[in-house]
Amino acid sequence: MINSETIRKLRQLDLGELVAALELQEADMETRHLTFDDRFQIATDYLYQEKYNHRIKGIIHRAKLRIKEADLRSIQYEHRDINREMLQELGTCNFVKHHMNVIFQGFTGSGKTYLSCALAKEACKLEIRTRYIRLPDLLIERDEASFKEQGVAKLLNKYSNYGLLVLDEWLLDDLLDEDLKFIFELIERRHDTHSTIYCTQFRKADWHQRLGGGIHADAIMDRIVHKAFWYDTGKMNMREFNAQTE
């Protein structure tokens, strides 16, 4: 049994998980008879897993996911015309490694936000810095930042550096010229270096007009659509479906 002074030192070194691992071993009669090397390996594995879990919990918390319980393992496939194989492939997050984008397009309530949060959580588990935000909220942050010295530049730098950025309600509202310039600058900085998930009700054919139909529309689309996985979330309203099945 480790003495209280050793426990104190381990906790001071932020190794409380190691203390817990050793206490578990002391409580398990079978473990107590293992060799030192075996016990040390078990304790190390326990410490690593606990540290990892704590780290991932922090990454997920900072991602500010709108649907915190979203999980790929809980996706409802029955009665939905969605591509299961493609979604499972996206869940590996290889698209992030290759700086590809993902576009969830579908009707209101079809699960775009849930799917994006589920993918974002998988990225968090791989320790990829991730952030979820609605485009209207991002533009509000831009407006507030404009009153501070170098505020917009700092905001662009912040959102440019996430390994994975989820932009929900993409193109939902009409955009002003200043909005388009800001969006272009953000997308330009992320292009070919990071990945973005877009959640939208609008088909690709509608994007150009929603983006103002000018040169900014051309430039923004050019940087998004040619390196993107398009995923149709279908027409079923999942909120209505889940309400009926409860």
N, C-alpha and C positions, 0 to 999 in steps of 0.2 A: 504494500500500500504506500503510495507516495505521500510524503509528509506535507504539512500545511505550508511550510516555507517554499517548497518546490512548486506547489500549486499557486502560491502568491506570485512567484517569479514568472511562471507560465502565463498567468493572466495579465501580468504587467507587460509581457511581450506580445499581448493580443493573441494568445494561443489558448483561449478558453475552450475552444473546440477540442484541443488535444487533451485537456483535463477531462472533458466529457468522455472522450474515447477511452482514456485510461480507467475512468470510473466504471464504464460499461464492461471493460475487460475484467475488472476486479469483481464485478457482480456476476459474471458468467464463469461457472466452475470449469467448463471445458476450455475456455480461453486461458484461464489462469495457469494451465499446465503446458501451454505451448512454449516453444523456445523464444528467447529474447528477439531473435531476428523476425520470427513470424508475428509476434505481438507488435513489434515496431512497424512492420509492414501494414498490418491491419489498422493501427493507429494513424499511420501516415495517410492511408486511403480515406479513412474517416475524416481526417483534418482537411484533406484536399477537397472532398466532396462538400463539406460544410462551408469552406471558404468560397468554393465555386458557386454554391447555391446563394450565399449572401451577396456575392458580386453580381450575379445575374438578377437577383431581386432588385438591386439598386439600378441596374441598367434598364429593366422593365419599368421601374417607377419613374425614372427620368424621361422615358420615351413618351409618357403622358398619353397612353393609349385610351381611346374613347371607350372601347369595350374591353375592360381589363380581363374578363373571363374568356375572351375569344381564344379558341384552340383548334388547330387543324384536326385533331382527333375527334372533335365534336361536330364536325361539319355534317349537315343533313344533306344526303344525296338523293334519297327517295323522293319521287315525284318532281324532281328538278332536272332540267335539261342543262346540266353543267358538266364540264370536262374533269372528271376525277383524276385521271392520269396526269394531266397537265398541272393540276393544282398540287398534287403530291410531288411532282418534279420541282415546282416553284418552292415548295416547302424545304427543299435542300439548301435554298438560298445561293445556288450557283449563279443565279442571275446577278446577285450583288458582287460576286467575285469578278464577273465579266462586265460590270458597270452597265447592265441592261436595266430597262424600265419595265414596269408592269402596269397595265391599264385595265382596271375593272370597270366594265361598262354594262349598265343594265337599268331596268326600271326602278322607280322608287320602292324601297323596301325589299329589294331582291338580294340583299346581303353583302353589298359592296364594302361597307364599313367593317362588318364582322370579318370578312375574308382578309381585308387589308391588315386589320389588327392581329389576326391569327398569323399571317406571314411575318408581320413586324415582330411578333413575340418569338418566332423561330430565329429571326436574325439576332434578337437580343441574347438568345441562348448561345449563339456563336460569338458573343461578345462584340457585336457590331453596334456602334453607336447609332441609335435609332431615335426618330422623333415623329410623332403624329401631330398634325394640325389641320384644321379646316382652312381653306383658302381665304374665306371672308375674315377669319381671325388673324391670319397672317397679314392681310392688308391693313387691318386695324393696328397691329403691332407696328407696321411700317409708318402709318400716320402718326402714332405716338412717338416713334423714334425720330421722326423728322424735326421735332422740336428740340432735340438734343444735339450737341456738337458731335459730328461724325456718327450720329445715331443710326442712320440708314446703312452706312458702310459697315458698321459693327453688326447690325442685324443680318446683312447679306453674308458677312463672314461667318456668323453663327450658323445659319441654315445651309450654307454651302459646304460645311465640313462634316455633316452627318453622313455616315456610311449609307444609311437608308433613311429617306424622308418620305412620309406618307402625306400626300396632299388630298384631303377629302373635299367633297363638294366642288370639284374642279369644273370651272366654267358655269356654275349654277347661276351666278349673277352677272349682269352686264358689267363690262370693265372699261374704265377710263383710260386715256392715253398714258397717264402716269402709272396706272396699274400695270399696263402692258410693258412699259419700260422696266419696271421693277421685276416683274415676272421673267422677262427675257434675261435680265442681268443675273438673276438667281439660277435660271436653267443653264445659261451659258457657263457659269462657274462650275456647275455640277456635271456638265456634259463630259462624258468619257472618263470621269474620275469617280463618280458615285452613282447610286441608283435611286430612283424615285418611283413610288407607287401613286398612281392617279386614280381617283374614284369619281366617276362621272356618269350622268344619265345620257350624255350625248354621244352619238356615233362619230366616227372619224370624219365622215362627210360633212358634219355640222361644225367641226372645230374651227375651221378657217373663219367662218362668219362670226362665231362666238368670240374669236380672238381679234375682231375688228376688221378683218379682211384686207389688211395692209401688209407692209413689209415686216412689221413685228409678228404678225400672224404667220407669215412664211418662215421667218427665222425660228420662232418658237416651235412650230410643228416639225421643222427640219431636224431640230435637236432632240425631239422626243420620239416621234413615231417610227423612225428608221431603226431604232435599237430598242424595240419594245415588244413584250409579249401582250397580246390583246386577249382578254378573258371576258367572255360574255356571261354575266351572272343571271341571265334569263329574265323571264317575265313574272315569275311567281313572287307574290308579296309574302316574304317570310314572317313578317310581324303578324300578319293576319293568319297565316298557317299555324304558327306557334300558339297563337291565342286560341285557335279552334281545338288544338290537340291537348291543351292544358286541362 
